[in-house]
Amino acid sequence: MGKLKSSFKNMLLSLAFISIVVACLLAFVFKMTEEPIEKAKKQRQENAIKEVVPDFNNNPAEEKFEVEISDGSKLTVFPAKQDGKLVGIAVETNTAKGFSGEITVMAGFDIDGTVKNYAVLKHAETPGLGAKMQEWFSDASKPGQNVINRKWNNGVKVKKDGGDIDAITAATITSRAFVDALNRAYEAYLKTMENDSCKK
């Protein structure tokens, strides 16, 4: 019986030792990869801003600010300026209404509220279906689904909900989520344009 206790104790000690070693290794790996991951994220963000707004010569990432929208959440706004004059606005928007969870989009608007472009930053949608949103909503040959160069309005919807945007085939939930993300971004755009200090 004494031998069993000793064996059980040794197993516990071994398990505790292994757990400590693994925890230390994970902490070390996290510390080593934290900075490169953050740099890569920042670079993706900066590239997305360049994709979605007119040409600018300021640093939108340095001038970013948050705007609170009607549901109480805050979205990050990146003002794009040319020689100090506002030429467009990029909004990092998101929605939790995706088929597989959160979708994050960088949406760009001209100063008149036209969708200049967008870039899907993060999603977990189904490959071959919802994952097609980056191409689907920017296909200029299909005006029913294309949102680029479209003057956005509050409350845009997909056709199945009484709107005028064609949903991705077999991925209506993802399409609704994408449109919701753009509606949220447009609300942040409107609030930004109401703030005269942002236009200078």
N, C-alpha and C positions, 0 to 999 in steps of 0.2 A: 504493500500500500504506500509505504514511504517512497518507493521508487517512482510510483505513478505521480505523486505530488511533485517530486523533484523534476520529472519529465515535463509536467504541465507548466511548472514555474519557468523552466528553461525555454519552453515554447513561447511563453508570454514575453520573456525577456528578449528572445530572438525577434519576435514580432514587433516589439516596441523599438528595438534597435533598427530594424529594417524600415519601419515607419519614419523614424527620425532621419535616417539617411535619405530616403526618398523625398521627404519634405524639404530637406536641405538642397537636394539636387533640383527639385522643382523650383524652389526660390531662386537658386543660382541661374537656372535656364530663363526664368521669367525676367530677372534683372538684366541678363545678357541680351535678351530679345526685345525688351520693352522699348528701348530707344529706336532701334531699326523699324519696329512695327509702327511706332508713332510717326517716324519720318515718312514711311511709306504711305500712311493714312493721310498725312498733310499733303504729300505730293499728289495723291489721287484727288484730294479736294481741290488743290490749285489747278490741276489739269481739267477737272470738271468745270470749274469757274470759267476757264478760258474757252471751253467748248460751248457754253450756254449763253454768253453775253456778247455784245458788240465789242470791237477792239477798245482797249483801255490802256492807260499808262500810269495808273496808280497801283497800289497794292491792296486789292479788296480784302485779302485775308487779314491785313493789319487794321483795316477800318471796319471790320465786321461788328455787328451788334445784334442783340436779340429783340424780337418783337413778340409780344404776347397776343395770341389770337383768341377768338371767342370761346373756345373750349377750355381756356386757361393754360394751355401749353405754350411753350416758347420755341420759336423757330429762329435759326441764325440767318441773318441777311448780310450779303456781301455787295456793297455798292461799287459798281464799275464806273470809273470816271476817265474822261479824256481831257487833259489840261485843266483839271479841276471841275469840269462840268459833268454832271451825272448823265450817263448814256445808257445804262442798263442796271438791272438788279438780279443777282443770283440768290436764290433761297434754298437752303438745305432743309428739305421737308421730309416728312415721314407719315406713315399710316400703319396702324396695327390691324388693318382689315384684310391683309393678304391671305391667300389660301393657306399658306404655311407660315404665317407670322408677319413680322414687321418688314416693310419695304421703305428704303431710304432713297430719295431722289434729289438731285440738284436741278432745280428748275430755273430757267433764265427768262427774264422779261425785258423787252424794250421799254422805254419810259412811257409809251402809250398803252401798255398792258398787253402787247402782243407776245405770245410765247416764241422766244427766239430759238430756244433749243432746250433739251433736258439730257441728263445722264443718270442712269440708274446706278447708285453707289452700292447698294446692298439689298439682297433678297434671298429667299429660300424657296422660291416658287418651283413648280414642277418643270424639269427640263423638257423642252419641245412644246410646252403649252404656255403656262404663265411666264416662263423665263424669256419668252419672245417679246416682252413688252418694250425692250430697248429698240428693236427694229419695227415692231408693229405700229406704234404710234408716231413714227417718223417717216413712214413710207409716203413720199410725195405723190406717187402714182395712184394712191388710194385716198382721196380726200375725205371719205367717210370715217377713216380711222386716224388720219394724220392730224396731229395737234400743232406742228411747227408752222409758224407764221399765222397762227390763228389768234384773233383778238379774243382773249379769255373773258369770261363773265362769271359772276357768282353762281354757284349751283349747277355747273355743267354735269351732265349725267350720260351714261351709256344708253343706247337705244332701248334696251330691255327695260329700262327704268323711266322711259319717256323722254330721254334726251336725244342727242344727235351724233354720238360717238359710237362707232362700230366696235363691239367688244372682240377680244381675241377669241378665235374659234375654240370652243370647249374650255374656255378659261374666263368666264364672266366674273367670277369673284375677284380674280387678279385685276381684271380690267376696271372693275368698280374701285378697287383699292388704289390703282394708279391714278384714276381721275380724282379720287378723294385727296390724294397727296398733292395734286396740282391745284385743286380748289383751296387747300390749306395754304399752299405757297402764294396763291393769288391774293388771299386775304392779308398775308404778311406784306405783299407788294403794295396793296392799297394803303395799309397803315403807314408804310414807309413813305409813300408819295404824299401822304397828308402832313408829314413832318418836313417843313421847309428847310430845316438845317441840313437834311440829307441831300438836298438838291444842289447845295453849294460846294 
